[in-house]
Amino acid sequence: LCEQLYQSQNAETRISAEKTLVSFTQGPDLGERCQVVLDQSSNPLALLVAATALTKVMSQETNMMTMEQRLQIRNYVLSYLYNHIKLPVFVIQALTKLLARVTKLGWMDARDTDYVFRDITDEVRKFMQQESVEHCIM
């Protein structure tokens, strides 16, 4: 579907794919569906759609995710980026945008007296401490 949306020359095919993908990007279990796509797909366009859908959900005022759910998404994205260093740049950018959005929205969230989203610098430092050039570039 993603290839039909982004690469098809036929307008009807693109419209049909867009309608189907819009229905995919809505609903209460969007986080789980996007995680399945990220875990199981190797199609960069599908990864882009999943990351973009999660970013949009995080940006909505009506977002009813708990702090724990947002923290789980943040940790998942960090782990995903760490383990998938050969992603296309546009997918890395979409996932980084999601990571930044989750961190920004959770910046003032605290568990007891621990601001759990503020340890992002420690997590990024782990990328920099790797011997892999790809981790440092990311």
MIDOBA-128180 format. One record per residue: residue number from 0; y, z, x of N, C-alpha, C, O in turn. Coordinates in nm, 4 decimals. Layout:
<pts>
PT   pos        n_v        n_w        n_u       ca_v       ca_w       ca_u        c_v        c_w        c_u        o_v        o_w        o_u
PT   NUM          Y          Z          X          Y          Z          X          Y          Z          X          Y          Z          X
...
</pts>
This chain:
<pts>
PT   pos        n_v        n_w        n_u       ca_v       ca_w       ca_u        c_v        c_w        c_u        o_v        o_w        o_u
PT     0    -0.1202     0.0000     0.0816     0.0000     0.0000     0.0000     0.1264     0.0000     0.0858     0.2234    -0.0696     0.0560
PT     1     0.1232     0.0779     0.1908     0.2414     0.0850     0.2764     0.2704    -0.0493     0.3420     0.3860    -0.0902     0.3533
PT     2     0.1661    -0.1166     0.3845     0.1856    -0.2484     0.4437     0.2383    -0.3469     0.3402     0.3221    -0.4315     0.3714
PT     3     0.1891    -0.3358     0.2167     0.2390    -0.4224     0.1102     0.3865    -0.3945     0.0838     0.4641    -0.4874     0.0613
PT     4     0.4255    -0.2681     0.0863     0.5642    -0.2317     0.0608     0.6564    -0.2807     0.1712     0.7622    -0.3372     0.1432
PT     5     0.6176    -0.2597     0.2958     0.7073    -0.2886     0.4073     0.6921    -0.4276     0.4673     0.7836    -0.4756     0.5342
PT     6     0.5772    -0.4941     0.4446     0.5552    -0.6193     0.5148     0.5309    -0.7405     0.4247     0.5265    -0.8535     0.4733
PT     7     0.5153    -0.7186     0.2964     0.4858    -0.8303     0.2070     0.6088    -0.9182     0.1863     0.7217    -0.8698     0.1785
PT     8     0.5839    -1.0475     0.1777     0.6904    -1.1424     0.1483     0.7094    -1.1606    -0.0024     0.8111    -1.2134    -0.0472
PT     9     0.6105    -1.1164    -0.0791     0.6115    -1.1315    -0.2241     0.6818    -1.0113    -0.2873     0.6399    -0.8971    -0.2680
PT    10     0.7893    -1.0375    -0.3633     0.8672    -0.9301    -0.4245     0.7862    -0.8504    -0.5262     0.8001    -0.7284    -0.5343
PT    11     0.7028    -0.9174    -0.6027     0.6214    -0.8467    -0.7019     0.5223    -0.7516    -0.6354     0.4988    -0.6410    -0.6841
PT    12     0.4664    -0.7944    -0.5274     0.3725    -0.7095    -0.4537     0.4441    -0.5854    -0.4007     0.3918    -0.4742    -0.4086
PT    13     0.5649    -0.6058    -0.3464     0.6425    -0.4924    -0.2947     0.6790    -0.3949    -0.4065     0.6699    -0.2735    -0.3879
PT    14     0.7200    -0.4463    -0.5212     0.7577    -0.3607    -0.6346     0.6384    -0.2802    -0.6840     0.6501    -0.1608    -0.7117
PT    15     0.5240    -0.3460    -0.6948     0.4023    -0.2779    -0.7393     0.3623    -0.1678    -0.6405     0.3254    -0.0579    -0.6819
PT    16     0.3692    -0.1965    -0.5119     0.3349    -0.0971    -0.4097     0.4336     0.0192    -0.4133     0.3951     0.1350    -0.3973
PT    17     0.5599    -0.0124    -0.4342     0.6615     0.0934    -0.4409     0.6366     0.1865    -0.5590     0.6469     0.3083    -0.5447
PT    18     0.6044     0.1312    -0.6742     0.5763     0.2140    -0.7926     0.4580     0.3067    -0.7674     0.4613     0.4245    -0.8032
PT    19     0.3551     0.2531    -0.7064     0.2368     0.3342    -0.6784     0.2693     0.4446    -0.5783     0.2248     0.5582    -0.5946
PT    20     0.3463     0.4118    -0.4750     0.3809     0.5113    -0.3739     0.4771     0.6168    -0.4283     0.4715     0.7325    -0.3866
PT    21     0.5645     0.5785    -0.5201     0.6545     0.6763    -0.5821     0.5733     0.7799    -0.6584     0.6032     0.8991    -0.6521
PT    22     0.4710     0.7355    -0.7304     0.3871     0.8310    -0.8024     0.3103     0.9201    -0.7046     0.2832     1.0363    -0.7349
PT    23     0.2752     0.8666    -0.5880     0.2078     0.9463    -0.4852     0.2993     1.0557    -0.4324     0.2528     1.1656    -0.4020
PT    24     0.4281     1.0275    -0.4210     0.5219     1.1208    -0.3584     0.5799     1.2213    -0.4567     0.6823     1.2835    -0.4283
PT    25     0.5170     1.2377    -0.5699     0.5629     1.3358    -0.6681     0.4464     1.4241    -0.7091     0.3304     1.3840    -0.7003
PT    26     0.4781     1.5424    -0.7531     0.3744     1.6324    -0.8021     0.3656     1.7593    -0.7200     0.4142     1.7647    -0.6071
PT    27     0.3040     1.8606    -0.7765     0.2992     1.9907    -0.7111     0.2107     1.9969    -0.5866     0.2292     2.0851    -0.5028
PT    28     0.1166     1.9064    -0.5731     0.0263     1.9102    -0.4576     0.0632     1.8075    -0.3511    -0.0222     1.7628    -0.2746
PT    29     0.1899     1.7710    -0.3469     0.2361     1.6696    -0.2518     0.2084     1.7108    -0.1072     0.1672     1.6282    -0.0258
PT    30     0.2307     1.8370    -0.0755     0.2076     1.8831     0.0615     0.0656     1.8582     0.1073     0.0427     1.8109     0.2186
PT    31    -0.0300     1.8902     0.0209    -0.1704     1.8696     0.0568    -0.2029     1.7213     0.0699    -0.2754     1.6807     0.1607
PT    32    -0.1483     1.6400    -0.0223    -0.1758     1.4955    -0.0156    -0.1178     1.4355     0.1117    -0.1821     1.3532     0.1769
PT    33     0.0032     1.4764     0.1472     0.0646     1.4233     0.2692    -0.0117     1.4684     0.3924    -0.0259     1.3919     0.4878
PT    34    -0.0606     1.5902     0.3917    -0.1394     1.6387     0.5044    -0.2691     1.5600     0.5183    -0.3127     1.5322     0.6300
PT    35    -0.3311     1.5240     0.4063    -0.4518     1.4416     0.4104    -0.4205     1.3059     0.4731    -0.4967     1.2558     0.5558
PT    36    -0.3084     1.2474     0.4333    -0.2689     1.1183     0.4905    -0.2478     1.1323     0.6408    -0.2966     1.0504     0.7186
PT    37    -0.1755     1.2356     0.6815    -0.1498     1.2550     0.8243    -0.2793     1.2789     0.9016    -0.2947     1.2308     1.0138
PT    38    -0.3712     1.3522     0.8421    -0.4973     1.3829     0.9101    -0.5919     1.2638     0.9183    -0.6647     1.2488     1.0164
PT    39    -0.5912     1.1795     0.8160    -0.6955     1.0777     0.8069    -0.6494     0.9346     0.8297    -0.7323     0.8460     0.8508
PT    40    -0.5209     0.9107     0.8259    -0.4742     0.7728     0.8403    -0.4308     0.7448     0.9836    -0.3774     0.8316     1.0526
PT    41    -0.4547     0.6233     1.0256    -0.4038     0.5785     1.1549    -0.2954     0.4728     1.1350    -0.2409     0.4191     1.2315
PT    42    -0.2651     0.4438     1.0089    -0.1627     0.3449     0.9769    -0.0241     0.4084     0.9937     0.0095     0.5022     0.9216
PT    43     0.0564     0.3584     1.0879     0.1881     0.4180     1.1117     0.2785     0.4184     0.9874     0.3574     0.5110     0.9683
PT    44     0.2668     0.3161     0.9043     0.3502     0.3117     0.7848     0.3099     0.4197     0.6844     0.3960     0.4762     0.6170
PT    45     0.1818     0.4487     0.6739     0.1357     0.5565     0.5867     0.1833     0.6915     0.6404     0.2217     0.7792     0.5630
PT    46     0.1807     0.7078     0.7715     0.2304     0.8312     0.8325     0.3797     0.8478     0.8063     0.4274     0.9582     0.7799
PT    47     0.4522     0.7376     0.8139     0.5958     0.7399     0.7853     0.6227     0.7819     0.6412     0.7098     0.8653     0.6164
PT    48     0.5495     0.7252     0.5469     0.5675     0.7589     0.4053     0.5380     0.9066     0.3819     0.6120     0.9738     0.3099
PT    49     0.4314     0.9574     0.4414     0.3948     1.0985     0.4238     0.5034     1.1908     0.4805     0.5433     1.2872     0.4150
PT    50     0.5502     1.1619     0.5997     0.6538     1.2453     0.6614     0.7845     1.2383     0.5832     0.8510     1.3402     0.5644
PT    51     0.8213     1.1205     0.5382     0.9442     1.1036     0.4615     0.9364     1.1747     0.3267     1.0339     1.2354     0.2826
PT    52     0.8208     1.1671     0.2614     0.8029     1.2352     0.1324     0.8165     1.3861     0.1487     0.8801     1.4519     0.0664
PT    53     0.7580     1.4407     0.2528     0.7701     1.5850     0.2768     0.9145     1.6246     0.3072     0.9612     1.7293     0.2624
PT    54     0.9842     1.5420     0.3824     1.1245     1.5709     0.4137     1.2083     1.5708     0.2867     1.2943     1.6571     0.2693
PT    55     1.1843     1.4757     0.1987     1.2587     1.4706     0.0730     1.2325     1.5936    -0.0125     1.3248     1.6493    -0.0718
PT    56     1.1080     1.6356    -0.0188     1.0745     1.7555    -0.0966     1.1449     1.8773    -0.0384     1.1983     1.9599    -0.1124
PT    57     1.1449     1.8883     0.0935     1.2097     2.0029     0.1571     1.3604     2.0027     0.1325     1.4230     2.1086     0.1335
PT    58     1.4185     1.8867     0.1108     1.5629     1.8738     0.0937     1.6099     1.8967    -0.0498     1.7300     1.9097    -0.0736
PT    59     1.5189     1.9018    -0.1442     1.5564     1.9181    -0.2844     1.5965     2.0615    -0.3138     1.5356     2.1562    -0.2641
PT    60     1.7003     2.0758    -0.3959     1.7452     2.2090    -0.4355     1.6382     2.2826    -0.5147     1.6293     2.4052    -0.5083
PT    61     1.5585     2.2101    -0.5878     1.4572     2.2717    -0.6725     1.3283     2.3019    -0.5972     1.2271     2.3368    -0.6580
PT    62     1.3321     2.2885    -0.4650     1.2137     2.3155    -0.3837     1.1739     2.4620    -0.4013     1.2502     2.5529    -0.3688
PT    63     1.0548     2.4825    -0.4526     1.0091     2.6180    -0.4815     0.9030     2.6652    -0.3814     0.8244     2.7548    -0.4125
PT    64     0.9003     2.6066    -0.2636     0.8023     2.6477    -0.1637     0.8363     2.7867    -0.1119     0.9527     2.8212    -0.0920
PT    65     0.7342     2.8633    -0.0913     0.7543     2.9956    -0.0339     0.7820     2.9834     0.1155     0.7617     2.8778     0.1755
PT    66     0.8280     3.0917     0.1734     0.8523     3.0928     0.3175     0.7222     3.0646     0.3923     0.7224     2.9932     0.4925
PT    67     0.6122     3.1200     0.3443     0.4838     3.0979     0.4103     0.4416     2.9513     0.4045     0.3863     2.8991     0.5013
PT    68     0.4673     2.8843     0.2915     0.4339     2.7416     0.2797     0.5190     2.6591     0.3753     0.4681     2.5685     0.4413
PT    69     0.6479     2.6896     0.3831     0.7362     2.6172     0.4751     0.6958     2.6420     0.6204     0.6991     2.5510     0.7033
PT    70     0.6580     2.7653     0.6497     0.6141     2.7981     0.7851     0.4843     2.7250     0.8183     0.4658     2.6791     0.9311
PT    71     0.3961     2.7142     0.7220     0.2712     2.6408     0.7421     0.3000     2.4932     0.7710     0.2374     2.4343     0.8591
PT    72     0.3938     2.4333     0.6978     0.4307     2.2931     0.7215     0.4909     2.2786     0.8609     0.4575     2.1851     0.9336
PT    73     0.5789     2.3702     0.8981     0.6404     2.3628     1.0309     0.5349     2.3698     1.1401     0.5368     2.2899     1.2338
PT    74     0.4433     2.4645     1.1285     0.3395     2.4800     1.2305     0.2447     2.3601     1.2327     0.1981     2.3185     1.3388
PT    75     0.2170     2.3055     1.1151     0.1313     2.1866     1.1082     0.1983     2.0687     1.1795     0.1339     1.9988     1.2578
PT    76     0.3272     2.0466     1.1528     0.3987     1.9345     1.2148     0.4052     1.9529     1.3663     0.3845     1.8574     1.4412
PT    77     0.4336     2.0740     1.4115     0.4349     2.0999     1.5561     0.2998     2.0675     1.6190     0.2925     2.0007     1.7221
PT    78     0.1946     2.1153     1.5564     0.0600     2.0895     1.6065     0.0274     1.9408     1.6039    -0.0324     1.8877     1.6975
PT    79     0.0673     1.8739     1.4958     0.0404     1.7303     1.4822     0.1103     1.6529     1.5936     0.0496     1.5675     1.6581
PT    80     0.2370     1.6827     1.6155     0.3111     1.6138     1.7219     0.2492     1.6421     1.8587     0.2404     1.5529     1.9430
PT    81     0.2074     1.7642     1.8797     0.1470     1.8016     2.0081     0.0173     1.7246     2.0328    -0.0112     1.6843     2.1456
PT    82    -0.0601     1.7048     1.9279    -0.1910     1.6409     1.9421    -0.1901     1.4894     1.9252    -0.2912     1.4242     1.9515
PT    83    -0.0787     1.4328     1.8823    -0.0696     1.2877     1.8594     0.0516     1.2324     1.9344     0.1502     1.1905     1.8738
PT    84     0.0422     1.2332     2.0648     0.1585     1.1944     2.1456     0.1781     1.0434     2.1557     0.2810     0.9982     2.2060
PT    85     0.0829     0.9662     2.1096     0.0919     0.8200     2.1218     0.1393     0.7549     1.9908     0.1125     0.6370     1.9679
PT    86     0.2081     0.8289     1.9063     0.2571     0.7747     1.7797     0.3728     0.6777     1.8035     0.4439     0.6893     1.9033
PT    87     0.3919     0.5827     1.7127     0.5103     0.4971     1.7229     0.6377     0.5815     1.7099     0.6380     0.6861     1.6450
PT    88     0.7429     0.5350     1.7714     0.8687     0.6099     1.7745     0.9187     0.6416     1.6336     0.9662     0.7527     1.6098
PT    89     0.9093     0.5479     1.5404     0.9626     0.5736     1.4065     0.8858     0.6837     1.3336     0.9425     0.7521     1.2484
PT    90     0.7577     0.7017     1.3657     0.6792     0.8110     1.3063     0.7203     0.9435     1.3707     0.7360     1.0441     1.3016
PT    91     0.7375     0.9434     1.5017     0.7832     1.0644     1.5712     0.9192     1.1070     1.5172     0.9429     1.2258     1.4954
PT    92     1.0078     1.0116     1.4957     1.1404     1.0433     1.4424     1.1309     1.1045     1.3030     1.2011     1.2010     1.2731
PT    93     1.0452     1.0496     1.2178     1.0295     1.1022     1.0822     0.9716     1.2439     1.0851     1.0168     1.3307     1.0105
PT    94     0.8734     1.2672     1.1697     0.8144     1.4006     1.1793     0.9122     1.5007     1.2413     0.9157     1.6171     1.2013
PT    95     0.9909     1.4560     1.3382     1.0917     1.5424     1.3995     1.2001     1.5781     1.2985     1.2491     1.6911     1.2969
PT    96     1.2370     1.4838     1.2159     1.3350     1.5106     1.1106     1.2803     1.6145     1.0129     1.3528     1.7050     0.9717
PT    97     1.1540     1.6021     0.9761     1.0903     1.7000     0.8890     1.0904     1.8375     0.9551     1.1234     1.9372     0.8910
PT    98     1.0540     1.8430     1.0815     1.0523     1.9685     1.1559     1.1917     2.0317     1.1589     1.2060     2.1523     1.1390
PT    99     1.2928     1.9510     1.1835     1.4305     2.0019     1.1869     1.4744     2.0523     1.0494     1.5403     2.1558     1.0396
PT   100     1.4384     1.9804     0.9441     1.4760     2.0208     0.8087     1.4116     2.1543     0.7717     1.4786     2.2435     0.7197
PT   101     1.2832     2.1680     0.7981     1.2118     2.2921     0.7658     1.2716     2.4085     0.8450     1.2905     2.5178     0.7916
PT   102     1.3008     2.3842     0.9713     1.3574     2.4896     1.0558     1.4963     2.5287     1.0071     1.5278     2.6474     0.9987
PT   103     1.5779     2.4318     0.9756     1.7133     2.4600     0.9286     1.7107     2.5405     0.7988     1.7833     2.6390     0.7849
PT   104     1.6282     2.4990     0.7052     1.6237     2.5676     0.5762     1.5628     2.7072     0.5869     1.5906     2.7930     0.5031
PT   105     1.4813     2.7306     0.6874     1.4187     2.8609     0.7030     1.4853     2.9511     0.8054     1.4359     3.0604     0.8330
PT   106     1.5967     2.9068     0.8620     1.6594     2.9780     0.9722     1.6892     3.1248     0.9392     1.6739     3.2115     1.0253
PT   107     1.7308     3.1531     0.8177     1.7661     3.2893     0.7787     1.6489     3.3651     0.7161     1.6636     3.4821     0.6808
PT   108     1.5344     3.3015     0.7021     1.4177     3.3671     0.6437     1.3552     3.4632     0.7441     1.3356     3.4301     0.8610
PT   109     1.3248     3.5825     0.6955     1.2664     3.6830     0.7843     1.1420     3.7434     0.7207     1.1354     3.7641     0.5995
PT   110     1.0449     3.7706     0.8046     0.9265     3.8459     0.7655     0.9442     3.9819     0.8325     0.9382     3.9935     0.9549
PT   111     0.9660     4.0835     0.7511     1.0068     4.2162     0.7987     1.1385     4.1979     0.8750     1.2404     4.1670     0.8133
PT   112     1.1390     4.2157     1.0044     1.2624     4.1954     1.0814     1.2513     4.0757     1.1761     1.3359     4.0571     1.2635
PT   113     1.1484     3.9962     1.1585     1.1221     3.8822     1.2467     1.1678     3.7527     1.1805     1.1151     3.7134     1.0764
PT   114     1.2657     3.6869     1.2412     1.3120     3.5565     1.1922     1.2138     3.4504     1.2420     1.2275     3.3975     1.3524
PT   115     1.1161     3.4211     1.1591     0.9997     3.3429     1.2021     1.0310     3.1975     1.2361     0.9557     3.1350     1.3108
PT   116     1.1384     3.1429     1.1840     1.1698     3.0028     1.2123     1.2528     2.9868     1.3398     1.2721     2.8753     1.3883
PT   117     1.3008     3.0968     1.3929     1.3877     3.0890     1.5099     1.3112     3.0783     1.6410     1.3722     3.0641     1.7470
PT   118     1.1802     3.0848     1.6357     1.1023     3.0718     1.7591     1.0749     2.9255     1.7939     0.9877     2.8959     1.8757
PT   119     1.1482     2.8360     1.7327     1.1278     2.6928     1.7553     1.1495     2.6567     1.9022     1.0826     2.5676     1.9546
PT   120     1.2419     2.7249     1.9684     1.2662     2.6934     2.1094     1.1441     2.7278     2.1947     1.1130     2.6571     2.2905
PT   121     1.0755     2.8359     2.1599     0.9529     2.8703     2.2328     0.8460     2.7634     2.2116     0.7729     2.7281     2.3042
PT   122     0.8380     2.7128     2.0896     0.7396     2.6085     2.0591     0.7720     2.4785     2.1335     0.6824     2.4127     2.1862
PT   123     0.8992     2.4425     2.1372     0.9403     2.3204     2.2081     0.9170     2.3369     2.3581     0.8823     2.2410     2.4270
PT   124     0.9362     2.4573     2.4076     0.9133     2.4839     2.5493     0.7679     2.4529     2.5876     0.7408     2.4100     2.6998
PT   125     0.6754     2.4745     2.4947     0.5344     2.4435     2.5219     0.5157     2.2944     2.5504     0.4326     2.2563     2.6328
PT   126     0.5945     2.2097     2.4811     0.5885     2.0659     2.5078     0.6364     2.0376     2.6502     0.5777     1.9569     2.7224
PT   127     0.7429     2.1050     2.6881     0.8036     2.0791     2.8185     0.7169     2.1291     2.9345     0.7286     2.0787     3.0462
PT   128     0.6313     2.2265     2.9094     0.5494     2.2839     3.0149     0.4213     2.2049     3.0403     0.3456     2.2377     3.1317
PT   129     0.3967     2.1029     2.9616     0.2769     2.0215     2.9807     0.2965     1.9270     3.0980     0.4086     1.8872     3.1297
PT   130     0.1879     1.8925     3.1606     0.1938     1.7989     3.2725     0.2094     1.6554     3.2250     0.2433     1.5666     3.3034
PT   131     0.1848     1.6328     3.0967     0.1930     1.4996     3.0407     0.3396     1.4572     3.0238     0.4206     1.5300     2.9665
PT   132     0.3705     1.3408     3.0740     0.5057     1.2863     3.0591     0.5372     1.2619     2.9117     0.6509     1.2808     2.8686
PT   133     0.4368     1.2200     2.8344     0.4571     1.1935     2.6929     0.5016     1.3183     2.6176     0.5876     1.3105     2.5298
PT   134     0.4435     1.4334     2.6513     0.4856     1.5582     2.5869     0.6308     1.5906     2.6203     0.7066     1.6329     2.5330
PT   135     0.6693     1.5714     2.7442     0.8072     1.5993     2.7844     0.9060     1.5047     2.7173     1.0154     1.5459     2.6785
PT   136     0.8681     1.3794     2.7038     0.9561     1.2809     2.6390     0.9731     1.3141     2.4909     1.0827     1.3038     2.4358
PT   137     0.8631     1.3538     2.4279     0.8690     1.3835     2.2855     0.9658     1.4966     2.2616     0.9858     1.5377     2.1473
</pts>
